[in-house]
Amino acid sequence: MAGQRILVVDDDSQIVKVCTKALRASGFVVESSLDGREAIALLREKKFDLLIVNLMMPDIDGFEILRIAR
């Protein structure tokens, strides 16, 4: 599984930092976003194997991000 691409999306920078650090230490390629609009832009330009998304965010909720990703 190492080398797979993961997108972490959360409006809490500490959660993003901890998740990113742990996943990278396990060999994953990780990108992150602190808001939904940026996450959607990343999804449109890159392919990810897994999304880790906060469902309750202020601008665009995680459900909308997942709907667009699908």
PDB file with one MODEL, atoms N, CA, C and O in Angstrom:
MODEL        1
ATOM      1  N   MET A   1       0.803  -1.204   0.000  1.00  0.00           N
ATOM      2  CA  MET A   1       0.000   0.000   0.000  1.00  0.00           C
ATOM      3  C   MET A   1       0.843   1.264   0.000  1.00  0.00           C
ATOM      4  O   MET A   1       0.356   2.333  -0.369  1.00  0.00           O
ATOM      5  N   ALA A   2       2.069   1.159   0.398  1.00  0.00           N
ATOM      6  CA  ALA A   2       2.930   2.333   0.415  1.00  0.00           C
ATOM      7  C   ALA A   2       3.008   2.946  -0.976  1.00  0.00           C
ATOM      8  O   ALA A   2       3.007   2.233  -1.979  1.00  0.00           O
ATOM      9  N   GLY A   3       3.073   4.244  -1.027  1.00  0.00           N
ATOM     10  CA  GLY A   3       3.137   4.951  -2.288  1.00  0.00           C
ATOM     11  C   GLY A   3       1.791   5.387  -2.814  1.00  0.00           C
ATOM     12  O   GLY A   3       1.725   6.166  -3.764  1.00  0.00           O
ATOM     13  N   GLN A   4       0.716   4.905  -2.219  1.00  0.00           N
ATOM     14  CA  GLN A   4      -0.607   5.328  -2.665  1.00  0.00           C
ATOM     15  C   GLN A   4      -0.856   6.769  -2.229  1.00  0.00           C
ATOM     16  O   GLN A   4      -0.316   7.240  -1.228  1.00  0.00           O
ATOM     17  N   ARG A   5      -1.687   7.449  -3.006  1.00  0.00           N
ATOM     18  CA  ARG A   5      -1.950   8.881  -2.780  1.00  0.00           C
ATOM     19  C   ARG A   5      -3.189   9.076  -1.918  1.00  0.00           C
ATOM     20  O   ARG A   5      -4.249   8.509  -2.185  1.00  0.00           O
ATOM     21  N   ILE A   6      -3.032   9.892  -0.879  1.00  0.00           N
ATOM     22  CA  ILE A   6      -4.130  10.171   0.050  1.00  0.00           C
ATOM     23  C   ILE A   6      -4.319  11.687   0.146  1.00  0.00           C
ATOM     24  O   ILE A   6      -3.351  12.444   0.223  1.00  0.00           O
ATOM     25  N   LEU A   7      -5.573  12.106   0.141  1.00  0.00           N
ATOM     26  CA  LEU A   7      -5.916  13.511   0.357  1.00  0.00           C
ATOM     27  C   LEU A   7      -6.587  13.631   1.716  1.00  0.00           C
ATOM     28  O   LEU A   7      -7.589  12.967   1.984  1.00  0.00           O
ATOM     29  N   VAL A   8      -6.030  14.482   2.573  1.00  0.00           N
ATOM     30  CA  VAL A   8      -6.582  14.743   3.902  1.00  0.00           C
ATOM     31  C   VAL A   8      -7.196  16.140   3.872  1.00  0.00           C
ATOM     32  O   VAL A   8      -6.527  17.114   3.526  1.00  0.00           O
ATOM     33  N   VAL A   9      -8.482  16.229   4.240  1.00  0.00           N
ATOM     34  CA  VAL A   9      -9.187  17.518   4.209  1.00  0.00           C
ATOM     35  C   VAL A   9      -9.838  17.766   5.564  1.00  0.00           C
ATOM     36  O   VAL A   9     -10.684  16.990   6.009  1.00  0.00           O
ATOM     37  N   ASP A  10      -9.439  18.844   6.207  1.00  0.00           N
ATOM     38  CA  ASP A  10     -10.028  19.225   7.494  1.00  0.00           C
ATOM     39  C   ASP A  10      -9.749  20.694   7.727  1.00  0.00           C
ATOM     40  O   ASP A  10      -8.684  21.188   7.355  1.00  0.00           O
ATOM     41  N   ASP A  11     -10.686  21.400   8.335  1.00  0.00           N
ATOM     42  CA  ASP A  11     -10.467  22.813   8.626  1.00  0.00           C
ATOM     43  C   ASP A  11      -9.653  23.020   9.904  1.00  0.00           C
ATOM     44  O   ASP A  11      -9.332  24.158  10.245  1.00  0.00           O
ATOM     45  N   ASP A  12      -9.320  21.962  10.602  1.00  0.00           N
ATOM     46  CA  ASP A  12      -8.479  22.021  11.800  1.00  0.00           C
ATOM     47  C   ASP A  12      -7.041  21.662  11.395  1.00  0.00           C
ATOM     48  O   ASP A  12      -6.758  20.513  11.057  1.00  0.00           O
ATOM     49  N   SER A  13      -6.149  22.637  11.432  1.00  0.00           N
ATOM     50  CA  SER A  13      -4.784  22.424  10.957  1.00  0.00           C
ATOM     51  C   SER A  13      -4.029  21.381  11.775  1.00  0.00           C
ATOM     52  O   SER A  13      -3.150  20.704  11.240  1.00  0.00           O
ATOM     53  N   GLN A  14      -4.349  21.239  13.041  1.00  0.00           N
ATOM     54  CA  GLN A  14      -3.673  20.234  13.873  1.00  0.00           C
ATOM     55  C   GLN A  14      -4.037  18.813  13.435  1.00  0.00           C
ATOM     56  O   GLN A  14      -3.178  17.931  13.405  1.00  0.00           O
ATOM     57  N   ILE A  15      -5.283  18.597  13.104  1.00  0.00           N
ATOM     58  CA  ILE A  15      -5.709  17.281  12.628  1.00  0.00           C
ATOM     59  C   ILE A  15      -5.024  16.962  11.302  1.00  0.00           C
ATOM     60  O   ILE A  15      -4.546  15.846  11.102  1.00  0.00           O
ATOM     61  N   VAL A  16      -4.976  17.927  10.409  1.00  0.00           N
ATOM     62  CA  VAL A  16      -4.313  17.729   9.122  1.00  0.00           C
ATOM     63  C   VAL A  16      -2.839  17.400   9.344  1.00  0.00           C
ATOM     64  O   VAL A  16      -2.299  16.493   8.711  1.00  0.00           O
ATOM     65  N   LYS A  17      -2.199  18.130  10.235  1.00  0.00           N
ATOM     66  CA  LYS A  17      -0.768  17.922  10.508  1.00  0.00           C
ATOM     67  C   LYS A  17      -0.501  16.524  11.055  1.00  0.00           C
ATOM     68  O   LYS A  17       0.417  15.848  10.592  1.00  0.00           O
ATOM     69  N   VAL A  18      -1.288  16.083  12.031  1.00  0.00           N
ATOM     70  CA  VAL A  18      -1.085  14.762  12.643  1.00  0.00           C
ATOM     71  C   VAL A  18      -1.354  13.648  11.631  1.00  0.00           C
ATOM     72  O   VAL A  18      -0.567  12.708  11.520  1.00  0.00           O
ATOM     73  N   CYS A  19      -2.449  13.749  10.903  1.00  0.00           N
ATOM     74  CA  CYS A  19      -2.774  12.719   9.903  1.00  0.00           C
ATOM     75  C   CYS A  19      -1.700  12.647   8.824  1.00  0.00           C
ATOM     76  O   CYS A  19      -1.260  11.559   8.451  1.00  0.00           O
ATOM     77  N   THR A  20      -1.283  13.797   8.327  1.00  0.00           N
ATOM     78  CA  THR A  20      -0.281  13.841   7.273  1.00  0.00           C
ATOM     79  C   THR A  20       1.029  13.223   7.738  1.00  0.00           C
ATOM     80  O   THR A  20       1.634  12.426   7.020  1.00  0.00           O
ATOM     81  N   LYS A  21       1.462  13.586   8.923  1.00  0.00           N
ATOM     82  CA  LYS A  21       2.723  13.060   9.458  1.00  0.00           C
ATOM     83  C   LYS A  21       2.668  11.540   9.626  1.00  0.00           C
ATOM     84  O   LYS A  21       3.603  10.838   9.240  1.00  0.00           O
ATOM     85  N   ALA A  22       1.589  11.040  10.193  1.00  0.00           N
ATOM     86  CA  ALA A  22       1.456   9.599  10.422  1.00  0.00           C
ATOM     87  C   ALA A  22       1.392   8.822   9.108  1.00  0.00           C
ATOM     88  O   ALA A  22       2.015   7.769   8.973  1.00  0.00           O
ATOM     89  N   LEU A  23       0.648   9.337   8.155  1.00  0.00           N
ATOM     90  CA  LEU A  23       0.506   8.642   6.870  1.00  0.00           C
ATOM     91  C   LEU A  23       1.804   8.652   6.075  1.00  0.00           C
ATOM     92  O   LEU A  23       2.172   7.646   5.469  1.00  0.00           O
ATOM     93  N   ARG A  24       2.493   9.781   6.075  1.00  0.00           N
ATOM     94  CA  ARG A  24       3.783   9.847   5.370  1.00  0.00           C
ATOM     95  C   ARG A  24       4.802   8.907   5.997  1.00  0.00           C
ATOM     96  O   ARG A  24       5.592   8.284   5.288  1.00  0.00           O
ATOM     97  N   ALA A  25       4.787   8.800   7.331  1.00  0.00           N
ATOM     98  CA  ALA A  25       5.706   7.888   8.023  1.00  0.00           C
ATOM     99  C   ALA A  25       5.450   6.438   7.618  1.00  0.00           C
ATOM    100  O   ALA A  25       6.345   5.597   7.707  1.00  0.00           O
ATOM    101  N   SER A  26       4.225   6.147   7.172  1.00  0.00           N
ATOM    102  CA  SER A  26       3.882   4.799   6.723  1.00  0.00           C
ATOM    103  C   SER A  26       4.121   4.603   5.232  1.00  0.00           C
ATOM    104  O   SER A  26       3.814   3.543   4.686  1.00  0.00           O
ATOM    105  N   GLY A  27       4.664   5.615   4.574  1.00  0.00           N
ATOM    106  CA  GLY A  27       5.023   5.485   3.170  1.00  0.00           C
ATOM    107  C   GLY A  27       4.011   5.987   2.163  1.00  0.00           C
ATOM    108  O   GLY A  27       4.203   5.816   0.960  1.00  0.00           O
ATOM    109  N   PHE A  28       2.944   6.599   2.627  1.00  0.00           N
ATOM    110  CA  PHE A  28       1.931   7.118   1.710  1.00  0.00           C
ATOM    111  C   PHE A  28       2.338   8.489   1.183  1.00  0.00           C
ATOM    112  O   PHE A  28       3.058   9.233   1.848  1.00  0.00           O
ATOM    113  N   VAL A  29       1.874   8.809  -0.006  1.00  0.00           N
ATOM    114  CA  VAL A  29       2.037  10.140  -0.581  1.00  0.00           C
ATOM    115  C   VAL A  29       0.801  10.920  -0.149  1.00  0.00           C
ATOM    116  O   VAL A  29      -0.321  10.553  -0.500  1.00  0.00           O
ATOM    117  N   VAL A  30       1.001  11.991   0.608  1.00  0.00           N
ATOM    118  CA  VAL A  30      -0.130  12.702   1.211  1.00  0.00           C
ATOM    119  C   VAL A  30      -0.148  14.157   0.766  1.00  0.00           C
ATOM    120  O   VAL A  30       0.871  14.848   0.777  1.00  0.00           O
ATOM    121  N   GLU A  31      -1.331  14.596   0.378  1.00  0.00           N
ATOM    122  CA  GLU A  31      -1.581  16.019   0.158  1.00  0.00           C
ATOM    123  C   GLU A  31      -2.699  16.400   1.106  1.00  0.00           C
ATOM    124  O   GLU A  31      -3.479  15.553   1.542  1.00  0.00           O
ATOM    125  N   SER A  32      -2.768  17.675   1.417  1.00  0.00           N
ATOM    126  CA  SER A  32      -3.786  18.101   2.379  1.00  0.00           C
ATOM    127  C   SER A  32      -4.390  19.430   1.970  1.00  0.00           C
ATOM    128  O   SER A  32      -3.839  20.180   1.164  1.00  0.00           O
ATOM    129  N   SER A  33      -5.543  19.688   2.559  1.00  0.00           N
ATOM    130  CA  SER A  33      -6.249  20.938   2.322  1.00  0.00           C
ATOM    131  C   SER A  33      -6.985  21.328   3.594  1.00  0.00           C
ATOM    132  O   SER A  33      -7.496  20.478   4.323  1.00  0.00           O
ATOM    133  N   LEU A  34      -7.030  22.629   3.844  1.00  0.00           N
ATOM    134  CA  LEU A  34      -7.740  23.142   5.016  1.00  0.00           C
ATOM    135  C   LEU A  34      -9.143  23.644   4.674  1.00  0.00           C
ATOM    136  O   LEU A  34      -9.870  24.088   5.563  1.00  0.00           O
ATOM    137  N   ASP A  35      -9.531  23.580   3.406  1.00  0.00           N
ATOM    138  CA  ASP A  35     -10.891  23.983   3.055  1.00  0.00           C
ATOM    139  C   ASP A  35     -11.406  23.194   1.858  1.00  0.00           C
ATOM    140  O   ASP A  35     -10.635  22.643   1.072  1.00  0.00           O
ATOM    141  N   GLY A  36     -12.706  23.159   1.744  1.00  0.00           N
ATOM    142  CA  GLY A  36     -13.361  22.355   0.724  1.00  0.00           C
ATOM    143  C   GLY A  36     -13.082  22.792  -0.696  1.00  0.00           C
ATOM    144  O   GLY A  36     -12.910  21.952  -1.580  1.00  0.00           O
ATOM    145  N   ARG A  37     -13.034  24.083  -0.929  1.00  0.00           N
ATOM    146  CA  ARG A  37     -12.799  24.570  -2.296  1.00  0.00           C
ATOM    147  C   ARG A  37     -11.428  24.156  -2.814  1.00  0.00           C
ATOM    148  O   ARG A  37     -11.293  23.744  -3.966  1.00  0.00           O
ATOM    149  N   GLU A  38     -10.424  24.265  -1.972  1.00  0.00           N
ATOM    150  CA  GLU A  38      -9.084  23.836  -2.366  1.00  0.00           C
ATOM    151  C   GLU A  38      -9.056  22.319  -2.606  1.00  0.00           C
ATOM    152  O   GLU A  38      -8.409  21.847  -3.541  1.00  0.00           O
ATOM    153  N   ALA A  39      -9.750  21.572  -1.770  1.00  0.00           N
ATOM    154  CA  ALA A  39      -9.807  20.116  -1.925  1.00  0.00           C
ATOM    155  C   ALA A  39     -10.432  19.742  -3.267  1.00  0.00           C
ATOM    156  O   ALA A  39      -9.945  18.842  -3.951  1.00  0.00           O
ATOM    157  N   ILE A  40     -11.491  20.419  -3.638  1.00  0.00           N
ATOM    158  CA  ILE A  40     -12.149  20.143  -4.918  1.00  0.00           C
ATOM    159  C   ILE A  40     -11.203  20.459  -6.073  1.00  0.00           C
ATOM    160  O   ILE A  40     -11.157  19.716  -7.053  1.00  0.00           O
ATOM    161  N   ALA A  41     -10.457  21.545  -5.970  1.00  0.00           N
ATOM    162  CA  ALA A  41      -9.484  21.887  -7.011  1.00  0.00           C
ATOM    163  C   ALA A  41      -8.424  20.789  -7.130  1.00  0.00           C
ATOM    164  O   ALA A  41      -8.050  20.408  -8.240  1.00  0.00           O
ATOM    165  N   LEU A  42      -7.941  20.281  -6.002  1.00  0.00           N
ATOM    166  CA  LEU A  42      -6.956  19.198  -6.021  1.00  0.00           C
ATOM    167  C   LEU A  42      -7.539  17.941  -6.661  1.00  0.00           C
ATOM    168  O   LEU A  42      -6.857  17.256  -7.424  1.00  0.00           O
ATOM    169  N   LEU A  43      -8.790  17.640  -6.352  1.00  0.00           N
ATOM    170  CA  LEU A  43      -9.440  16.455  -6.922  1.00  0.00           C
ATOM    171  C   LEU A  43      -9.591  16.557  -8.438  1.00  0.00           C
ATOM    172  O   LEU A  43      -9.554  15.550  -9.144  1.00  0.00           O
ATOM    173  N   ARG A  44      -9.757  17.759  -8.920  1.00  0.00           N
ATOM    174  CA  ARG A  44      -9.928  17.951 -10.364  1.00  0.00           C
ATOM    175  C   ARG A  44      -8.615  17.837 -11.123  1.00  0.00           C
ATOM    176  O   ARG A  44      -8.613  17.566 -12.324  1.00  0.00           O
ATOM    177  N   GLU A  45      -7.503  18.041 -10.435  1.00  0.00           N
ATOM    178  CA  GLU A  45      -6.220  17.986 -11.146  1.00  0.00           C
ATOM    179  C   GLU A  45      -5.394  16.743 -10.853  1.00  0.00           C
ATOM    180  O   GLU A  45      -4.452  16.449 -11.588  1.00  0.00           O
ATOM    181  N   LYS A  46      -5.727  15.999  -9.785  1.00  0.00           N
ATOM    182  CA  LYS A  46      -4.933  14.829  -9.410  1.00  0.00           C
ATOM    183  C   LYS A  46      -5.834  13.662  -9.031  1.00  0.00           C
ATOM    184  O   LYS A  46      -7.006  13.837  -8.695  1.00  0.00           O
ATOM    185  N   LYS A  47      -5.260  12.474  -9.094  1.00  0.00           N
ATOM    186  CA  LYS A  47      -5.979  11.261  -8.706  1.00  0.00           C
ATOM    187  C   LYS A  47      -5.511  10.832  -7.311  1.00  0.00           C
ATOM    188  O   LYS A  47      -4.315  10.837  -7.020  1.00  0.00           O
ATOM    189  N   PHE A  48      -6.459  10.467  -6.464  1.00  0.00           N
ATOM    190  CA  PHE A  48      -6.147   9.995  -5.117  1.00  0.00           C
ATOM    191  C   PHE A  48      -6.757   8.609  -4.919  1.00  0.00           C
ATOM    192  O   PHE A  48      -7.827   8.297  -5.443  1.00  0.00           O
ATOM    193  N   ASP A  49      -6.047   7.792  -4.151  1.00  0.00           N
ATOM    194  CA  ASP A  49      -6.530   6.448  -3.845  1.00  0.00           C
ATOM    195  C   ASP A  49      -7.473   6.445  -2.647  1.00  0.00           C
ATOM    196  O   ASP A  49      -8.312   5.555  -2.509  1.00  0.00           O
ATOM    197  N   LEU A  50      -7.328   7.444  -1.787  1.00  0.00           N
ATOM    198  CA  LEU A  50      -8.135   7.511  -0.571  1.00  0.00           C
ATOM    199  C   LEU A  50      -8.339   8.961  -0.174  1.00  0.00           C
ATOM    200  O   LEU A  50      -7.433   9.785  -0.302  1.00  0.00           O
ATOM    201  N   LEU A  51      -9.542   9.269   0.313  1.00  0.00           N
ATOM    202  CA  LEU A  51      -9.837  10.593   0.856  1.00  0.00           C
ATOM    203  C   LEU A  51     -10.144  10.442   2.339  1.00  0.00           C
ATOM    204  O   LEU A  51     -10.901   9.558   2.741  1.00  0.00           O
ATOM    205  N   ILE A  52      -9.553  11.305   3.142  1.00  0.00           N
ATOM    206  CA  ILE A  52      -9.898  11.404   4.558  1.00  0.00           C
ATOM    207  C   ILE A  52     -10.459  12.812   4.721  1.00  0.00           C
ATOM    208  O   ILE A  52      -9.725  13.798   4.644  1.00  0.00           O
ATOM    209  N   VAL A  53     -11.769  12.894   4.947  1.00  0.00           N
ATOM    210  CA  VAL A  53     -12.460  14.173   4.867  1.00  0.00           C
ATOM    211  C   VAL A  53     -13.305  14.421   6.115  1.00  0.00           C
ATOM    212  O   VAL A  53     -14.070  13.557   6.545  1.00  0.00           O
ATOM    213  N   ASN A  54     -13.153  15.608   6.686  1.00  0.00           N
ATOM    214  CA  ASN A  54     -14.021  16.047   7.770  1.00  0.00           C
ATOM    215  C   ASN A  54     -15.401  16.332   7.161  1.00  0.00           C
ATOM    216  O   ASN A  54     -15.499  17.037   6.157  1.00  0.00           O
ATOM    217  N   LEU A  55     -16.435  15.802   7.748  1.00  0.00           N
ATOM    218  CA  LEU A  55     -17.775  16.000   7.185  1.00  0.00           C
ATOM    219  C   LEU A  55     -18.355  17.364   7.494  1.00  0.00           C
ATOM    220  O   LEU A  55     -19.172  17.876   6.728  1.00  0.00           O
ATOM    221  N   MET A  56     -17.942  17.966   8.611  1.00  0.00           N
ATOM    222  CA  MET A  56     -18.513  19.256   9.016  1.00  0.00           C
ATOM    223  C   MET A  56     -17.453  20.354   8.927  1.00  0.00           C
ATOM    224  O   MET A  56     -16.640  20.538   9.833  1.00  0.00           O
ATOM    225  N   MET A  57     -17.488  21.076   7.803  1.00  0.00           N
ATOM    226  CA  MET A  57     -16.570  22.193   7.593  1.00  0.00           C
ATOM    227  C   MET A  57     -17.374  23.418   7.205  1.00  0.00           C
ATOM    228  O   MET A  57     -18.499  23.285   6.723  1.00  0.00           O
ATOM    229  N   PRO A  58     -16.824  24.612   7.403  1.00  0.00           N
ATOM    230  CA  PRO A  58     -17.606  25.833   7.215  1.00  0.00           C
ATOM    231  C   PRO A  58     -17.976  26.180   5.774  1.00  0.00           C
ATOM    232  O   PRO A  58     -19.082  26.668   5.541  1.00  0.00           O
ATOM    233  N   ASP A  59     -17.098  25.948   4.802  1.00  0.00           N
ATOM    234  CA  ASP A  59     -17.418  26.407   3.449  1.00  0.00           C
ATOM    235  C   ASP A  59     -18.158  25.355   2.624  1.00  0.00           C
ATOM    236  O   ASP A  59     -19.271  25.594   2.155  1.00  0.00           O
ATOM    237  N   ILE A  60     -17.546  24.217   2.456  1.00  0.00           N
ATOM    238  CA  ILE A  60     -18.155  23.103   1.742  1.00  0.00           C
ATOM    239  C   ILE A  60     -18.005  21.880   2.630  1.00  0.00           C
ATOM    240  O   ILE A  60     -16.897  21.556   3.055  1.00  0.00           O
ATOM    241  N   ASP A  61     -19.101  21.202   2.912  1.00  0.00           N
ATOM    242  CA  ASP A  61     -18.991  20.062   3.829  1.00  0.00           C
ATOM    243  C   ASP A  61     -18.389  18.843   3.129  1.00  0.00           C
ATOM    244  O   ASP A  61     -18.321  18.777   1.901  1.00  0.00           O
ATOM    245  N   GLY A  62     -17.963  17.900   3.931  1.00  0.00           N
ATOM    246  CA  GLY A  62     -17.309  16.709   3.423  1.00  0.00           C
ATOM    247  C   GLY A  62     -18.173  15.879   2.497  1.00  0.00           C
ATOM    248  O   GLY A  62     -17.662  15.236   1.579  1.00  0.00           O
ATOM    249  N   PHE A  63     -19.473  15.886   2.726  1.00  0.00           N
ATOM    250  CA  PHE A  63     -20.372  15.129   1.851  1.00  0.00           C
ATOM    251  C   PHE A  63     -20.320  15.670   0.419  1.00  0.00           C
ATOM    252  O   PHE A  63     -20.333  14.897  -0.540  1.00  0.00           O
ATOM    253  N   GLU A  64     -20.263  16.985   0.279  1.00  0.00           N
ATOM    254  CA  GLU A  64     -20.176  17.587  -1.049  1.00  0.00           C
ATOM    255  C   GLU A  64     -18.840  17.239  -1.718  1.00  0.00           C
ATOM    256  O   GLU A  64     -18.799  16.955  -2.916  1.00  0.00           O
ATOM    257  N   ILE A  65     -17.769  17.261  -0.955  1.00  0.00           N
ATOM    258  CA  ILE A  65     -16.461  16.890  -1.493  1.00  0.00           C
ATOM    259  C   ILE A  65     -16.493  15.443  -1.989  1.00  0.00           C
ATOM    260  O   ILE A  65     -16.013  15.148  -3.084  1.00  0.00           O
ATOM    261  N   LEU A  66     -17.055  14.549  -1.188  1.00  0.00           N
ATOM    262  CA  LEU A  66     -17.136  13.137  -1.573  1.00  0.00           C
ATOM    263  C   LEU A  66     -18.028  12.937  -2.792  1.00  0.00           C
ATOM    264  O   LEU A  66     -17.733  12.100  -3.645  1.00  0.00           O
ATOM    265  N   ARG A  67     -19.120  13.701  -2.882  1.00  0.00           N
ATOM    266  CA  ARG A  67     -20.006  13.616  -4.034  1.00  0.00           C
ATOM    267  C   ARG A  67     -19.263  14.015  -5.312  1.00  0.00           C
ATOM    268  O   ARG A  67     -19.393  13.355  -6.343  1.00  0.00           O
ATOM    269  N   ILE A  68     -18.502  15.074  -5.240  1.00  0.00           N
ATOM    270  CA  ILE A  68     -17.742  15.545  -6.403  1.00  0.00           C
ATOM    271  C   ILE A  68     -16.646  14.540  -6.762  1.00  0.00           C
ATOM    272  O   ILE A  68     -16.401  14.280  -7.940  1.00  0.00           O
ATOM    273  N   ALA A  69     -15.998  13.986  -5.761  1.00  0.00           N
ATOM    274  CA  ALA A  69     -14.918  13.023  -5.987  1.00  0.00           C
ATOM    275  C   ALA A  69     -15.420  11.763  -6.663  1.00  0.00           C
ATOM    276  O   ALA A  69     -14.716  11.152  -7.467  1.00  0.00           O
ATOM    277  N   ARG A  70     -16.619  11.386  -6.337  1.00  0.00           N
ATOM    278  CA  ARG A  70     -17.188  10.162  -6.874  1.00  0.00           C
ATOM    279  C   ARG A  70     -17.461  10.308  -8.342  1.00  0.00           C
ATOM    280  O   ARG A  70     -17.945   9.370  -8.976  1.00  0.00           O
TER     281      ARG A  70
ENDMDL
END
